[in-house]
Amino acid sequence: MKEQDCSCQTCGKELATLILHGPEEAVHSQYQVSMNCLDCEAASVAVTENTRQKFSVDCDCCRRKIAFGGVKVQLHEDPSRWVEPSFGVEPVCVNCRDKYGFC
């Protein structure tokens, strides 16, 4: 298991702690977290027509929507390709992290 703090890639607002779990080698592989907070995502959609698919990121504790984006992993065979990770990702929003104080 590994924890990764996550911020909005546009404004830098702290969004969540991502709890990564799965095989040790998978969790420690080359991965990228790419997320925008709800405000920045709404502003970017209003400014440009973006055709790529956006994924909603919800807190695993309170189930509130906290961001748009996700986690992707770089392939060893082809470093230019990124795919869905082979490990689990549990987002915990800042409010729940502070409220429940996960150990």
Disulfide bonds with the S-S distance in Angstrom:
none
